[in-house]
Amino acid sequence: QVQLAESGGGLVQAGGSLRLSCAASGMINSIVSMAWYRQAPGKQRELVARFESGEKTTYADSVKGRFTISLSRPSAKITAYLQMSSLKAEDTGVYYCNADRITSTFWGQGTQVTVSS
C-alpha cells in the first residue's frame, strides 16, 4: 500500500502563488508516476500535472506555463510538489495527489485551493 498526505492548500488572491506538497509513504519503491488532479464544484476530477518515470512531465493545457510539478526523492521518501503561480479564480478546487503502481492507484484526501478574484 501507499499512503499520501497533501498539504499547502489555502486561500490566495488571483495572481498569487501556492505550493502544494504530497508526502508518499509505504511501498514507494513500486510507484511509477505521481500526479495532481483537481475537482471544482459541480465538475469532474481532472488531471492537472503528472510526473512519470524518466522525468517525463505532462500538464493540462489550462495550467501550462503557470504550474510546475516536481519530485523529491531522498532515501526512503518521495514528496511531490505542485508549484502554482499566476493563479486564477478558475484554479479553485480540491487538489488531490495521486500515485500509480503497475496494478493499482492511490489517492490522498485532498486539499482545498481557493483563488479569490
N, C-alpha and C positions, 0 to 999 in steps of 0.2 A: 504494500500500500504506500501511497504518497500523501502526505498532508501538506496543505498550502495555507499560508496565513498572510493576508494582504494588510497593508497599512498605507497611510498617506493621503487618503481622500479628505475632502472638506469643501468649504465654500470659498470661491475666488471670483474676483471681478473679471469681466471679459477683457482679454488681452494679457491676463496674468499667466502664471505658471504653477504647476504642481508636479511632484514626483511621487509615483506610486511604487511600492515595494511589495514583493511576494517572496516569502521565505519558504523554500521547499524542504521537507524532511521525510525520513522513511527510506524507501527503496529508490533513492535518487539516481543511482548508477544506471538504471534502466530507462531514464527519461530521454526521449528522442527530440522533443520540442517543448517549448513553453510559449504561452501566448496570453494576450489580454483581449478580453471581449467586453462589450458594454451592452446594457439594455436600458433604453429610455422608456418612460411611462407609456404604455399602450403600444409598444413596438417590440419586435423580435430581437433576441440577442444577436449581436453582430460582431464579427471579428474586427479588432482594431489593429493589432500587430502580432506577428509571430516570429519567433527565433528558433531556427532549426539547426540540426547538425550540419557542420560545415560552415557555420557562421552566416547562414542564409537568413535574411530578414524579409518580411512581407508586411505591407501596410495597406489599410483601407485607403481608397483614393481621397476620402474626406480629411485624412489626417497627415497625408504625405507632406513632408517639409515642416511639420509642426511637432510631431511626436517622434520619439526615438525609443526603441526597445533595446535593452542590453541585459547581459547576464554576468554575474559574478560567481566564480566557481573556485573558491578556496577549498581546501581539502574537506571532504565530508559534508559540504553545504552547497546549495545553489540558491541564489537570490536573483529574481528577475525584476528589472526596473522598467518603468514607463515614464520617461520624461516628457511632460506635456507643456507646450509653450503656445503663445498666441491663442489662448483658449477662447472658445465661442460659446454662446448660450446653447447651441445645438450639441455641444460636447457633454451636456448634462446627462447623468445616468448613473446606474450602478455598474461599477467596473469589476469584472471577475477575472481572476487568474486561472489559467488552465495549464495542465501538464499532461502530455501524452506519453504513454509507453506503447510498445508494439501492439498490444492487445487490449489496452484499457486507457481510460481518460479520467482525469481528476479535476475537481473544481474547488476553488476557495469559496469563502462565504460571501464575498463581495464587499466593496467599499464605495460609499456614495461620493460622487463628484457633482457639485452644483456650481454652475457658472452663471453669475448674475450679469444682466446686460445693463 
